[in-house]
Structures are given as C-alpha cells and as structure tokens.
Amino acid sequence: MAITPADLESMEKFFASVNLPVSFKLNAAITINDLPAYVNKIVVGIKNQQFSEAIAAPRLDDLVEIRKLLAKQS
C-alpha cells in the first residue's frame, strides 16, 4: 500500500490533534505501551523512507487502525 504525501500529512495532523494515551490496546493480542513514541517512529520512518515496503505497509495499517479506534473513542 503506497502512501501519498497528502495521506501522510492527514495522518500527522490527526495524531497531532488528539491526546494520545500512553498505553493503547490495538487488538486482543497487541498492547502498545508508548503510543506517542510508536506513532512518531512510524510517521518519521515513512516520511524519511527508512522502511522497506514490507515493513511500511503493516505499520501504516496499524496507524489507520489506531486512528479509527481513537476516532471512535472521541
């Protein structure tokens, strides 16, 4: 899944506009213990093209799912 600069900018704006909890349950098997750092690492990695497509695609999927779950909570 390729991400456009506009998609990444939208993602960055969303995460900057919400109060991210430190601990976040992504699903039944995954709890992220430092969500702000996790989100930042992924966004920076994608923005700077530090990840291969095989790594970036699932991490981007994580961001989309986190965004969806946080939006539901609002």
GUGUMI-454278 format. One record per residue (C-alpha): residue number from 1; x, y, z; residue in one letter. Coordinates in steps of 0.02 Angstrom, whole numbers, plus 50000, padded with zeros to 5 digits. Layout:
<kebas>
{keba NUM,{X,Y,Z},a}
...
</kebas>
This chain:
<kebas>
{keba 1,{50000,50000,50000},m}
{keba 2,{50081,50161,49944},a}
{keba 3,{50052,50317,50045},i}
{keba 4,{50045,50487,49964},t}
{keba 5,{50118,50643,50044},p}
{keba 6,{49938,50705,50068},a}
{keba 7,{49891,50544,50158},d}
{keba 8,{50041,50559,50273},l}
{keba 9,{50005,50742,50307},e}
{keba 10,{49825,50698,50351},s}
{keba 11,{49886,50562,50468},m}
{keba 12,{50010,50680,50551},e}
{keba 13,{49877,50813,50576},k}
{keba 14,{49757,50689,50653},f}
{keba 15,{49884,50621,50777},f}
{keba 16,{49941,50797,50822},a}
{keba 17,{49761,50847,50857},s}
{keba 18,{49718,50709,50980},v}
{keba 19,{49779,50669,51153},n}
{keba 20,{49867,50502,51131},l}
{keba 21,{49858,50384,51279},p}
{keba 22,{50022,50309,51335},v}
{keba 23,{49956,50131,51335},s}
{keba 24,{49842,50076,51193},f}
{keba 25,{49763,49908,51154},k}
{keba 26,{49769,49889,50965},l}
{keba 27,{49684,49719,50968},n}
{keba 28,{49667,49566,51080},a}
{keba 29,{49849,49519,51053},a}
{keba 30,{49937,49687,51044},i}
{keba 31,{49955,49822,51176},t}
{keba 32,{50066,49970,51132},i}
{keba 33,{50150,50035,51290},n}
{keba 34,{50208,50204,51222},d}
{keba 35,{50084,50255,51088},l}
{keba 36,{50153,50431,51058},p}
{keba 37,{50328,50363,51025},a}
{keba 38,{50259,50220,50918},y}
{keba 39,{50159,50339,50808},v}
{keba 40,{50304,50460,50793},n}
{keba 41,{50427,50323,50745},k}
{keba 42,{50313,50258,50609},i}
{keba 43,{50271,50430,50538},v}
{keba 44,{50454,50483,50536},v}
{keba 45,{50508,50316,50462},g}
{keba 46,{50381,50327,50322},i}
{keba 47,{50415,50511,50290},k}
{keba 48,{50603,50482,50279},n}
{keba 49,{50583,50320,50182},q}
{keba 50,{50677,50222,50315},q}
{keba 51,{50565,50069,50296},f}
{keba 52,{50552,49946,50154},s}
{keba 53,{50377,49922,50083},e}
{keba 54,{50366,49757,50176},a}
{keba 55,{50390,49849,50341},i}
{keba 56,{50299,50012,50300},a}
{keba 57,{50136,49934,50239},a}
{keba 58,{50090,49842,50400},p}
{keba 59,{50145,49991,50507},r}
{keba 60,{50037,50105,50401},l}
{keba 61,{49893,49983,50427},d}
{keba 62,{49925,49999,50614},d}
{keba 63,{49913,50188,50604},l}
{keba 64,{49750,50178,50507},v}
{keba 65,{49677,50059,50636},e}
{keba 66,{49738,50165,50782},i}
{keba 67,{49662,50319,50701},r}
{keba 68,{49496,50228,50677},k}
{keba 69,{49492,50168,50857},l}
{keba 70,{49539,50338,50928},l}
{keba 71,{49406,50423,50821},a}
{keba 72,{49276,50302,50891},k}
{keba 73,{49326,50348,51068},q}
{keba 74,{49300,50534,51037},s}
</kebas>
